Amino acid sequence: MQSKTILIVDDEAAVRDMLRVALEMADYRCIEAENAQEAHALVIDERPDLILLDWMLPDVSGVELARRLKRDELTSTLPIIMLTAKGEEDHKIKGLETGADDYITKPFSPRELVARLKAVLRRAGPSQPEEPLTAGGLVLDPLSHRVTINGQAVEMGPTEFRLLTFFLSHQERAYTRTQLLDHVWGGNVYVEERTVDVHIRRLRKALAVDGHDRYIQTVRGTGYRFSVQTAERV
């Protein structure tokens, strides 16, 4: 079974080291950030399964970062555990009101941390789609990495596969090219917006079987939308 990825966000290297050692001993994969900007980029690029987020950060506070992540549809379900040295009740309430899933006051034992983390992950369930995604006769199986249309295998490149996975997971909503770049290519990768158009064309070509390319629609002045409902009305 693939290890869960935990993003540790704390401006103190010693704290990050302590957390990383405890989590790696429990067979978790760890990535680290020392501020909110780095953390947000890693959320986009690495798709962690959970964030351990320190309350006090040097630029944007952990509470504000949590609030921003919970407001974004694409990161709203990402589990967050707040870490803080502040034990006052109002701080705990404020952290939970932002949407944090749990709250641990420093100092804490590694065993407590791992137990709380496991509990939050159990409640959250799988962060990536594991069941086949469907639209009409189109089926994408994320585990076998196969795409079929009405039972016929469809070949496409890895970027087109990620793009189609995103569209099938977020149907009936228009996305700008910038949003697609952030969530399909990753926030730290420099890619021009017109590159999105190139891959959209390739994806449409791959989905041309039985006219399924019509599901990917250009939204004038915005970007693109994946819609079965609109296509059926046309």
C-alpha positions in Angstrom: 0.0 0.0 0.0 1.4 3.4 -0.9 2.4 5.6 2.0 0.3 8.6 2.8 2.0 12.0 2.2 2.0 14.5 5.1 2.9 18.1 4.6 4.6 19.6 7.6 4.4 23.4 7.8 6.5 25.0 10.5 9.0 27.8 10.5 11.3 26.0 13.0 13.6 23.5 11.4 14.0 21.6 14.7 10.2 21.1 15.0 10.0 19.9 11.4 12.8 17.4 12.0 11.1 16.0 15.1 7.8 15.7 13.3 9.4 14.1 10.2 11.3 11.5 12.2 8.1 10.5 14.2 6.0 10.2 11.0 8.6 8.4 9.0 8.9 5.8 11.7 5.1 5.3 11.3 5.7 4.8 7.5 4.4 8.2 6.3 6.1 10.1 3.5 6.9 13.7 4.6 7.3 16.9 2.7 8.1 20.2 4.4 7.5 23.9 4.1 8.6 26.8 6.4 6.0 29.3 5.3 2.5 29.6 3.8 3.7 30.4 0.3 5.9 27.3 0.1 3.1 25.2 1.7 0.5 26.3 -0.8 2.8 25.5 -3.7 3.4 22.0 -2.3 -0.3 21.5 -1.9 -0.8 22.1 -5.6 2.3 20.1 -6.7 2.4 17.2 -4.4 -1.3 16.7 -3.4 -0.6 15.7 0.2 -3.1 13.5 2.1 -2.9 15.7 5.2 -1.3 19.0 6.5 0.3 19.5 9.9 0.0 23.2 10.1 1.7 25.5 12.7 -0.4 28.3 14.0 2.4 30.9 13.9 4.1 31.4 10.6 6.3 34.3 9.5 4.3 35.6 6.6 0.7 34.4 6.5 -0.6 32.7 9.7 -1.4 29.1 9.7 -5.0 29.9 10.5 -5.3 32.2 7.4 -3.7 29.5 5.2 -6.2 27.0 6.5 -9.0 29.4 5.8 -7.8 29.9 2.2 -7.4 26.2 1.6 -10.9 25.4 2.9 -12.4 28.2 0.7 -11.0 26.7 -2.5 -13.2 23.9 -3.9 -10.2 21.9 -5.0 -8.5 21.8 -1.5 -11.6 22.2 0.7 -11.5 18.5 1.7 -7.8 18.4 2.5 -7.5 17.4 6.2 -5.6 19.9 8.4 -4.3 19.4 11.9 -3.3 22.7 13.6 -0.2 22.7 15.8 0.4 25.5 18.3 2.0 26.3 21.6 -1.1 28.3 22.6 -3.4 26.3 24.8 -6.1 28.9 25.3 -9.6 27.7 24.5 -10.4 30.6 22.2 -7.4 29.8 20.0 -8.6 26.2 19.7 -12.1 27.3 18.8 -10.7 29.8 16.2 -8.6 27.1 14.6 -11.5 24.6 14.4 -13.8 27.3 13.0 -11.5 27.8 10.0 -12.2 24.2 9.1 -9.2 22.5 10.7 -10.0 18.8 11.4 -8.1 18.6 14.7 -5.9 20.6 17.0 -2.8 19.6 19.0 -1.1 21.8 21.6 2.7 21.6 21.9 4.4 19.8 23.5 2.9 16.5 22.5 4.2 12.9 22.3 4.9 11.3 18.9 2.5 8.5 19.8 -0.3 11.1 20.4 0.5 12.8 17.1 0.4 9.6 15.1 -2.8 8.5 16.7 -4.6 11.8 16.0 -3.3 11.8 12.5 -4.5 8.3 11.8 -7.9 9.2 13.2 -8.2 12.2 10.9 -7.1 10.3 7.8 -9.7 7.6 8.6 -12.5 10.2 8.7 -11.2 11.9 5.6 -11.1 8.7 3.4 -9.2 8.5 0.2 -7.9 11.9 -1.1 -7.5 10.7 -4.7 -10.2 9.0 -6.8 -9.9 5.2 -6.8 -13.2 4.3 -8.3 -13.7 4.6 -12.1 -14.8 8.0 -13.3 -17.5 8.0 -15.9 -19.4 10.3 -18.3 -21.7 8.8 -20.8 -19.9 5.9 -22.4 -16.5 7.3 -21.2 -14.8 5.5 -18.4 -11.5 6.4 -16.7 -10.0 3.9 -14.3 -7.4 5.7 -12.1 -5.9 2.5 -10.7 -5.3 0.7 -14.0 -4.6 4.0 -15.8 -7.0 3.0 -18.6 -9.6 5.0 -20.6 -12.3 3.4 -22.6 -15.2 4.7 -24.7 -18.1 2.3 -25.1 -15.7 -0.5 -24.3 -13.1 0.6 -26.8 -9.6 1.4 -25.4 -8.5 5.0 -25.8 -4.8 6.0 -25.9 -3.6 9.3 -24.6 -0.5 10.9 -23.1 0.1 11.3 -19.3 -0.8 15.1 -19.3 -4.0 14.4 -21.2 -4.8 11.6 -18.7 -4.4 14.0 -15.8 -6.4 16.7 -17.5 -9.2 14.2 -18.2 -9.1 13.0 -14.6 -9.5 16.6 -13.4 -12.4 17.3 -15.8 -14.2 14.1 -14.8 -13.8 14.9 -11.1 -15.1 18.5 -11.6 -17.8 18.3 -14.3 -20.2 21.1 -15.2 -18.0 23.9 -14.1 -15.9 26.3 -16.2 -12.2 26.7 -15.4 -9.7 29.3 -16.6 -6.5 28.3 -18.2 -4.6 29.5 -15.1 -6.7 27.3 -12.9 -6.1 24.3 -15.1 -2.4 25.0 -15.0 -2.4 25.2 -11.2 -4.3 22.0 -10.7 -3.1 19.8 -13.5 0.4 21.0 -14.2 1.3 22.2 -10.7 1.9 25.7 -9.3 5.7 25.6 -9.4 5.9 24.6 -13.1 6.3 27.4 -15.6 4.0 26.6 -18.5 2.4 29.2 -20.8 -1.4 29.4 -20.9 -1.5 28.5 -24.6 0.0 25.1 -23.7 -3.4 24.3 -22.1 -5.0 24.8 -25.5 -2.5 22.4 -27.1 -3.3 19.6 -24.6 -7.1 20.3 -24.9 -6.8 19.7 -28.6 -4.9 16.5 -28.1 -7.5 15.4 -25.5 -10.3 16.2 -27.8 -8.6 14.2 -30.6 -8.3 11.2 -28.2 -11.9 11.4 -27.2 -13.3 11.7 -30.8 -14.6 8.1 -30.6 -18.4 8.3 -30.9 -18.2 12.1 -30.6 -17.1 12.2 -26.9 -14.9 15.2 -27.7 -18.0 17.4 -27.6 -18.0 17.0 -23.8 -15.0 19.3 -23.6 -16.4 22.8 -24.3 -14.7 26.1 -24.8 -16.3 28.8 -22.6 -15.8 32.1 -24.3 -14.0 34.6 -22.2 -13.2 32.1 -19.5 -11.6 28.8 -20.5 -13.0 25.3 -20.6 -15.8 23.1 -19.2 -16.5 19.4 -19.2 -20.2 18.9 -19.5 -22.3 15.9 -20.6 -25.6 17.8 -19.9 -24.8 20.7 -22.2 -23.5 18.4 -24.9 -26.7 16.4 -24.9 -28.7 19.5 -25.4 -26.7 20.6 -28.4 
